[in-house]
Amino acid sequence: MLRSIVNGDDGLPGKLADAPTDGIESDRRLGNVRRMDHTPRSPNVVSLATALLACPSVTPARGPVFDVLSDALIALGFSVDRFVTGDAPDGPVENLLATRAGHGRHLAFAGHLDVVPPGDGWTNDAFAPTERRGLLYGRGAVDMKGAIAAFVAAIPEVTGAPLSLIITGDEEGPATYGTRALIDRMRAHGVAPDFCLVGEPTSAHRLGDTIKIGRRGSVNLWIAVAGLQGHVAYPHLADNPIPRLVAILAEIEAIVLDEGNRWFQASNIEITDITVGNPATNVIPARAEARISIRFNDEHTGAGLVERIEAVVARHDPGAAVTARISGEAFLTKPGPLSALVAAAIERHTGIAPELSTTGGTSDARFLSAVCPTVEFGLLNATMHKLDEAVAIDDLIALTAIYGDIIASVAI
């Protein structure tokens, strides 16, 4: 039986749970998977994951972690294009585009080697991968160096269908010069996949229970209301901007964007910051600012929502400033050949029929969905971004087998 991390009722990592192997034999000493119909032979998934985890790669990632991945792919016959692009403050960023020729449908795998800062309080060094009780610990174990290692380990040595890997060093950061720059590079070099699989940690309670077929869009807006500073005892000589900002936020807070639809939860607007910065008790401030965040489904566009907020602000204060940043639009890859073959591979190896979902935050799939049908599937998300992030070694082995099945299915 395979064992994997599962979430408890509170959504936190719980105990190890048994899961059916469905014909997979684990060799814990070798860290690989033996299958009747397809056997990825090289590299070893645990060894590769450990090597990637040992490279400090807080976003934006550059250098050694790309060296490890590049060496593994070159050994499998890939042409590897590494490039650095972008200027401060969002750059420079290192990216990797690896391709291997073949015949038939072209599958791309997308992911990121950068990780969030580890924070203080780890049991061991976050970049000194450690195995304890069947778990491999290290920052990026599930988000998402483990999935990258599993996909590479699943690649057969004999060329079948065309394959490519789209790997960025900046997904956890601004993502300005990451996957979008890779897409430009793909177009310039004529790399046009038929399907894209993103290795984000989509599984919620056990490996294989969730595939992401879409994501909501995201837009952040900053609202600045100007006034006139003055003494609180002489309000007629000043102009307090706070009441106007409060009125603006009250109207925004009352907006119901939609009730959700078949594939998406309802869109929501959240006030995430209010700033005045006034240290004095007897001074009317000259400026008040707020920030709001909108997560929206496919009933809206980022530009349309920005216009709606601008209209609200203008009704209360035509001179107020609104600055917006659209991080990505909502997207949906409707159930079809790609989600079907991914679901079939999962069910063959886990016995689980995965849920097709669009929940959660944004990912780089929002950019890749404009290139070709794109779905996300990867490890459990129970420990991502947390202290002592860890992946069950059996999950790495099982994910390697599932990815190998997907590669083989696309080639048919």
PyMOL commands that set and color helices and strands:
alter all, ss='L'
color gray80, all
select helices_A, chain A and resi 45-53+64-75+141-154+179-188+235-237+242-253+302-316+337-350+365-368+393-411
alter helices_A, ss='H'
color red, helices_A
select strands_A, chain A and resi 2-7+13-19+25-27+32-34+79-85+93-100+107-112+130-132+135-137+163-168+195-198+210-212+214-215+217-226+230-231+268-275+283-284+287-296+321-328+331-332+355-357+374-376+390-392
alter strands_A, ss='S'
color yellow, strands_A
deselect
rebuild
show_as cartoon
